[in-house]
Amino acid sequence: MNQHLVQKYNIAGPRYTSYPTVPFWDKEGIRYDVWLQSVKKSFEESNATEGISIYIHLPFCEKLCTFCGCHKRITKQHKVEEPYVDTVLKEWALYCQLFDERPRIKELHLGGGTPTFFSPESLDKLISGILKTADKCDDYEFSFEAHPNNTTEQHLKTLYDLGFRRNSFGVQDYDPKVQKTINRIQPFEKVKAATVKSREIGYTSISHDLVFGLPHQTKESIINTINRTKELKPDRIAFYSYAHVPWIKGVGQRGYDENDLPSPDEKRELYETGKALLAELGYVEIGMDHFALPTDSLYQAMENKSLHRNFMGYTAGKTQLMVGLGMSSISDSWYSFAQNDKTVEEYQDIVNEGRIPIFRGHHLTEEDLIIRKHILEIMCHFETSWEDDALKFPELDECLERLQEMKEDGLVEITSTGLKVPEQARPFVRNICMAFDLRLIRNKPTTRIFSMTI
């Protein structure tokens, strides 16, 4: 890749799991009644045709991984499991009161934190409780994130019996020095055991999360990590850029100095090296940061244009309504966003008082909805169109003007009715989306709030 272009466009910018991005939600938030009405409207419009998605945040971890940017609670006290599961089921019951028919679940994902911190019995109680008041769509997909060190055969069997067919193991890097620095000691044998056992039980899609740009990471460690990954050949690989944001994530990411991180040029070489190795192994790049084998549903979704992106990342299908349950979860009704309280105690107290525990949110304007469609198209399909007058907006010409320099640099192709991102320019997709981000443009942050784009 042209290093000059990397240096030129490697600026701080959003990852666009939503538009507007969270820092640019309305400061006054969203009224509670408006959120409830938004959920009811979305459910009525979409449940019968496409179903809904559910994201459940399970925040507990026994140890702090210092690279992590997730909302989590570090504890070894497993007595926290039962009251937390009870609270999530109460929150789900509050949402079910809004629905005039049984919800049909198309996607359900367990994230964290560490979902496999919870015992198989606790997870059984949680999912069985959800399913008592809901039905599965014919093409449903249940998935969960897991830590290879604590994922037991019983975890895998219990979740499989509940309908889960996809899991994702956090690997990051196999280099011992990198693992020690990020406090994630995880031998290859542990990952292999969890992966092999998943296949034996019947899981049809196994994903490994890898990260580039970690402290002390080198080209050699990336090559070694992907060569070890080759032995297990997961169906999907998420190859994430490490986001160094200690001003947001605090003590964990302050455990090492920025001098321990690869330089921007070195970091880009790590990505290009990894991407080339993954291509040799038969993986196809999906959207941003993701790779899949042609046999996986994520690849097939890209091929048939059904790939979607939301707060869970890339998914193989779209639902208009995504209900987020648990501490810090974000829900999306398409018309509005709402985020739950970020501490376990406040979350549990509010739910136990009989209220859905949102503490901030955003109701999308007509302009937001149009911009959101363009950014989703660019992030998922590397193209967008305004041939339909409904997808035009007053500032469109200004957005295209902001892309002229990128067009001259060969990073975007623009016609009178749309744009495309050439394959070699895909690493710059966040920069292209930023040209459409009217809320970012109108309210440029005075402090750094995003990770670097490339």
C-alpha positions in Angstrom: 0.0 0.0 0.0 1.1 3.5 -0.8 2.6 4.7 2.6 2.1 8.3 1.6 -1.6 7.8 1.4 -1.6 5.9 4.7 0.1 8.9 6.4 -2.2 11.3 4.7 -5.5 9.7 5.6 -4.6 8.1 8.9 -6.7 10.3 11.2 -9.0 9.8 14.1 -12.5 8.7 13.0 -15.5 6.6 13.9 -15.9 2.9 13.2 -19.6 3.4 12.1 -21.4 0.7 14.0 -24.1 3.3 14.0 -25.0 6.6 12.5 -25.1 9.0 14.2 -22.2 7.8 16.2 -22.6 7.8 19.9 -20.6 11.0 20.7 -23.0 12.9 18.4 -26.3 11.7 19.7 -28.5 14.6 20.9 -27.2 15.9 24.2 -30.7 16.1 25.6 -31.1 12.4 24.9 -34.4 10.7 24.2 -37.6 10.8 26.2 -38.6 7.5 27.7 -42.0 7.5 26.1 -40.5 8.3 22.7 -38.2 5.3 23.0 -41.1 3.0 23.9 -43.2 4.3 21.0 -40.3 3.8 18.7 -39.8 0.2 19.8 -43.5 -0.6 19.4 -43.6 1.0 15.9 -40.6 -0.9 14.7 -41.8 -4.2 16.1 -45.2 -3.8 14.5 -43.6 -3.1 11.1 -41.0 -5.9 11.1 -41.7 -8.8 13.5 -43.9 -10.7 11.2 -41.7 -10.4 8.1 -38.1 -10.4 9.4 -38.2 -11.0 13.2 -36.0 -9.1 15.7 -32.4 -9.3 17.0 -31.4 -9.5 20.6 -28.0 -8.6 22.0 -27.3 -9.6 25.6 -24.3 -8.0 27.4 -22.7 -10.3 30.0 -20.1 -8.0 31.5 -18.2 -10.1 34.0 -14.5 -11.1 33.6 -12.2 -12.8 36.1 -9.2 -10.8 34.8 -8.6 -7.5 33.1 -7.2 -7.8 29.6 -5.5 -4.4 29.2 -6.1 -4.0 25.5 -9.9 -4.3 25.9 -12.3 -1.4 25.3 -15.5 -3.2 26.3 -17.7 -2.3 29.3 -16.9 -5.0 31.9 -16.8 -5.7 35.6 -13.8 -7.6 36.9 -14.6 -10.1 39.7 -14.0 -13.7 40.7 -17.2 -13.8 42.7 -19.6 -16.0 40.7 -22.5 -15.2 43.0 -23.1 -12.2 40.8 -24.5 -14.5 38.0 -27.9 -15.3 39.4 -29.1 -11.8 40.2 -27.7 -10.5 36.9 -29.6 -13.2 34.9 -32.7 -12.5 36.8 -32.5 -8.8 36.0 -31.9 -9.5 32.3 -35.0 -11.6 32.2 -37.0 -8.9 34.0 -35.8 -6.4 31.4 -36.8 -8.7 28.6 -40.3 -9.0 30.2 -40.6 -5.2 30.2 -39.9 -5.2 26.4 -42.4 -8.0 25.8 -45.1 -5.9 27.5 -44.7 -3.5 24.5 -45.3 -6.2 21.9 -48.8 -7.2 20.7 -47.7 -10.6 19.6 -44.9 -13.1 20.4 -41.5 -11.8 19.1 -39.8 -13.9 16.5 -36.0 -14.0 17.1 -33.8 -14.0 14.0 -30.5 -13.2 15.7 -29.4 -13.6 19.3 -25.9 -12.8 20.4 -24.1 -13.0 23.8 -21.3 -10.5 24.2 -19.2 -9.2 27.0 -17.3 -9.1 29.1 -16.9 -12.9 29.0 -20.2 -14.8 28.4 -18.4 -18.0 29.4 -17.7 -16.5 32.8 -21.3 -17.6 33.5 -21.9 -21.3 34.3 -23.7 -23.5 31.8 -26.6 -23.6 34.2 -26.9 -19.8 34.3 -26.7 -19.6 30.6 -29.4 -22.2 30.2 -31.7 -20.3 32.6 -31.1 -17.1 30.7 -31.7 -18.4 27.2 -34.6 -20.7 28.2 -36.2 -17.7 29.9 -36.0 -15.6 26.8 -37.4 -18.4 24.6 -40.4 -19.0 26.9 -41.9 -15.8 25.5 -40.5 -15.9 22.0 -40.3 -18.0 18.9 -37.3 -18.6 16.6 -37.4 -17.6 12.9 -36.8 -20.4 10.4 -33.4 -18.9 9.5 -32.4 -17.9 13.1 -28.7 -17.5 14.1 -27.6 -17.7 17.7 -24.0 -16.9 18.5 -21.8 -16.2 21.5 -18.3 -14.8 22.4 -16.1 -17.1 24.4 -12.8 -17.1 26.2 -10.9 -20.3 25.3 -9.4 -20.6 28.7 -12.7 -21.0 30.5 -15.0 -22.5 27.8 -15.9 -26.0 28.9 -17.4 -28.9 26.9 -20.5 -28.4 29.0 -20.7 -24.7 28.0 -20.5 -25.7 24.3 -23.1 -28.6 24.7 -25.6 -26.5 26.7 -25.6 -23.6 24.2 -25.7 -26.0 21.3 -28.8 -27.6 22.7 -30.4 -24.2 23.1 -29.9 -23.5 19.4 -26.5 -21.8 19.1 -24.5 -22.8 16.0 -21.9 -20.0 15.9 -19.2 -19.0 18.4 -16.3 -16.6 18.5 -13.1 -17.1 20.4 -10.9 -14.2 21.4 -7.3 -15.1 20.3 -5.6 -11.7 19.7 -2.0 -12.9 19.2 -0.1 -16.1 20.1 3.2 -14.3 20.9 4.0 -14.8 24.6 5.4 -11.3 25.1 2.3 -9.7 23.6 0.1 -11.9 25.7 1.9 -11.0 28.9 1.7 -7.2 28.1 -2.0 -7.3 27.4 -2.6 -9.7 30.4 -4.2 -12.3 28.2 -2.1 -15.5 28.7 -3.8 -18.0 26.4 -1.9 -21.0 25.0 -2.6 -22.3 21.5 -3.6 -25.6 23.0 -6.5 -24.0 24.8 -7.8 -22.4 21.5 -7.3 -25.6 19.7 -9.2 -27.6 22.3 -12.2 -25.2 22.2 -12.3 -25.1 18.4 -12.0 -28.8 17.9 -14.6 -29.6 20.6 -17.0 -27.0 19.0 -16.7 -28.8 15.6 -17.2 -32.2 17.3 -20.4 -31.0 18.9 -21.8 -29.6 15.7 -21.1 -25.8 15.5 -21.2 -24.8 11.9 -19.5 -21.4 12.1 -16.4 -20.8 14.3 -14.7 -17.4 14.4 -11.4 -16.3 15.8 -10.7 -12.7 16.8 -7.2 -11.4 16.0 -5.9 -8.0 16.7 -3.1 -6.0 15.0 -1.3 -3.0 16.4 -0.9 -4.5 19.9 2.1 -3.5 22.1 5.3 -5.3 21.2 3.6 -6.9 18.2 5.9 -7.5 15.2 5.5 -8.8 11.6 7.0 -12.1 12.8 4.4 -12.5 15.5 1.5 -11.8 13.1 2.9 -14.4 10.7 3.2 -16.9 13.5 -0.3 -16.1 14.8 -1.8 -16.6 11.3 0.2 -19.8 10.7 -1.1 -21.2 14.0 -4.6 -20.1 13.0 -4.1 -22.0 9.7 -3.9 -25.2 11.7 -7.5 -24.7 13.0 -9.0 -23.0 9.9 -11.9 -21.1 11.6 -14.8 -20.2 9.3 -14.5 -16.5 10.1 -11.7 -14.3 11.3 -12.2 -10.8 12.7 -8.8 -9.0 12.2 -9.3 -5.9 14.3 -7.2 -2.8 14.5 -6.2 -2.2 18.1 -7.8 1.1 19.3 -5.5 2.8 21.7 -7.8 5.2 23.6 -6.4 5.3 27.2 -8.2 8.7 27.7 -11.4 6.8 27.4 -10.6 3.3 28.7 -8.4 4.4 31.6 -6.1 2.2 33.7 -6.0 -0.9 31.5 -4.6 0.8 28.4 -2.2 2.9 30.6 -0.4 -0.3 31.5 2.1 0.2 28.7 3.5 3.2 26.9 2.6 4.4 23.4 6.3 3.7 22.6 5.5 0.0 23.0 3.0 0.2 20.1 4.0 -0.3 16.4 4.3 3.0 14.5 1.6 3.8 12.0 3.7 2.4 9.1 4.5 -0.7 11.1 0.9 -1.2 12.1 -0.2 -0.9 8.5 2.4 -3.5 7.5 1.0 -5.8 10.1 -2.4 -5.5 8.5 -1.2 -6.0 5.0 0.9 -9.0 6.0 -2.0 -10.6 7.8 -4.5 -9.8 5.0 -2.1 -11.4 2.4 -1.7 -14.5 4.4 -5.5 -14.8 5.0 -6.0 -14.5 1.2 -3.6 -17.3 0.6 -5.6 -19.5 3.0 -8.8 -18.8 1.0 -10.4 -16.1 3.2 -12.3 -13.3 1.5 -12.4 -9.8 3.0 -15.9 -8.9 4.2 -16.6 -5.3 4.8 -14.0 -3.8 7.3 -11.9 -6.0 9.6 -13.7 -9.2 8.7 -12.7 -12.3 6.6 -14.7 -15.4 5.9 -14.4 -18.6 4.0 -16.7 -18.9 0.9 -18.7 -21.6 2.8 -19.6 -19.2 5.6 -22.9 -17.3 5.8 -21.1 -14.0 6.2 -19.5 -14.4 2.8 -22.8 -15.5 1.3 -24.5 -12.4 2.8 -21.9 -10.2 1.1 -22.5 -11.9 -2.2 -26.3 -11.6 -2.1 -26.2 -8.0 -0.7 -27.8 -8.8 2.6 -24.8 -8.0 4.8 -25.7 -5.7 7.6 -23.7 -3.7 10.2 -24.9 -2.7 13.7 -23.7 -2.5 17.3 -22.8 -6.2 17.1 -20.6 -5.6 14.1 -21.2 -7.3 10.7 -24.1 -9.7 10.6 -25.5 -12.0 7.9 -28.9 -10.4 7.9 -30.7 -7.3 8.8 -33.5 -6.8 11.4 -35.2 -3.5 11.8 -35.4 -3.9 15.6 -32.4 -4.9 17.8 -33.1 -5.1 21.5 -30.1 -4.7 23.7 -30.4 -6.3 27.1 -28.0 -6.0 30.1 -25.7 -3.4 31.5 -24.5 -0.8 28.8 -26.3 -2.6 25.9 -27.4 -0.4 23.0 -30.8 -1.0 21.4 -31.7 0.1 17.8 -35.3 0.5 16.6 -34.0 2.0 13.3 -35.8 5.2 14.2 -34.0 5.6 17.5 -31.1 4.4 19.6 -31.0 3.9 23.4 -28.2 2.8 25.7 -28.6 1.1 29.1 -26.9 2.3 32.3 -23.3 1.5 32.4 -22.9 0.2 35.9 -24.3 -3.2 37.1 -25.8 -1.7 40.2 -27.7 1.1 38.5 -28.9 -1.2 35.8 -30.3 -3.7 38.3 -31.9 -1.1 40.5 -33.8 0.5 37.6 -35.0 -2.7 36.1 -36.1 -3.9 39.5 -38.1 -0.7 39.8 -40.0 -1.8 36.6 -38.4 0.5 34.1 -36.3 -0.2 31.0 -32.9 1.2 32.2 -31.9 3.6 29.4 -29.8 6.6 30.4 -29.2 8.1 27.0 -30.4 7.8 23.4 -31.1 9.5 20.1 -34.1 9.9 17.9 -33.0 9.9 14.2 -34.1 12.8 12.0 -35.1 12.4 8.4 -31.6 13.6 7.5 -30.0 11.0 9.9 -32.0 8.2 8.3 -30.8 9.1 4.8 -27.1 9.5 5.8 -27.4 6.3 7.8 -28.4 4.4 4.7 -25.5 5.8 2.7 -22.9 4.9 5.4 -24.4 1.4 5.8 -24.1 0.8 2.1 -20.5 2.0 2.0 -19.5 0.0 5.1 -21.2 -3.2 3.9 -21.0 -3.1 0.1 -18.3 -0.5 -0.7 -20.8 1.5 -2.8 -23.8 3.7 -2.5 -26.3 5.4 -4.8 -28.5 8.5 -4.9 -30.2 7.6 -8.1 -33.4 7.5 -6.1 -34.4 11.0 -5.2 -35.4 9.8 -1.7 -31.7 9.3 -1.0 -30.6 12.8 -2.0 -30.1 15.5 0.6 -29.2 19.2 0.4 -25.5 18.8 1.4 -24.8 15.9 -1.1 -22.7 18.1 -3.4 -20.7 19.3 -0.5 -20.0 15.7 0.6 -18.8 14.8 -2.8 -16.6 17.9 -2.9 -15.0 16.7 0.3 -14.2 13.4 -1.6 -12.5 15.0 -4.6 -9.0 14.7 -3.2 -9.6 11.0 -2.4 -11.0 10.6 -5.9 -7.8 12.1 -7.3 -5.8 9.7 -5.1 -7.7 6.8 -6.6 -9.5 5.9 -3.4 -13.1 6.4 -4.6 -14.9 6.4 -7.9 -17.8 8.9 -8.3 -20.5 9.1 -10.9 -23.5 11.3 -11.2 -25.7 8.8 -9.4 -23.3 7.0 -6.9 -19.9 6.0 -5.8 -17.8 2.9 -5.4 -14.7 2.1 -3.3 -12.1 0.2 -5.4 -10.7 -2.9 -3.7 -7.3 -1.4 -3.1 -9.0 1.5 -1.2 -11.0 -0.5 1.2 -8.7 0.3 4.2 -9.8 3.9 3.7 -13.6 3.2 4.0 -13.9 5.0 7.3 -12.5 8.1 5.7 -15.0 7.9 2.9 -17.9 7.6 5.3 -16.6 10.6 7.2 -17.3 12.8 4.1 -21.0 12.0 4.6 -21.0 12.3 8.4 -22.8 15.7 8.7 -23.0 15.6 12.5 -19.2 15.1 12.7 -18.6 17.9 10.2 -20.9 20.3 12.0 -19.6 19.5 15.4 -15.9 18.8 15.0 -14.6 17.5 18.4 -12.1 19.6 20.1 -10.5 16.6 21.8 -9.6 13.2 20.5 -12.5 10.8 20.9 -11.9 8.2 18.1 -9.2 5.7 17.2 -7.2 6.1 14.0 -8.9 5.2 10.8 -6.2 3.1 9.1 
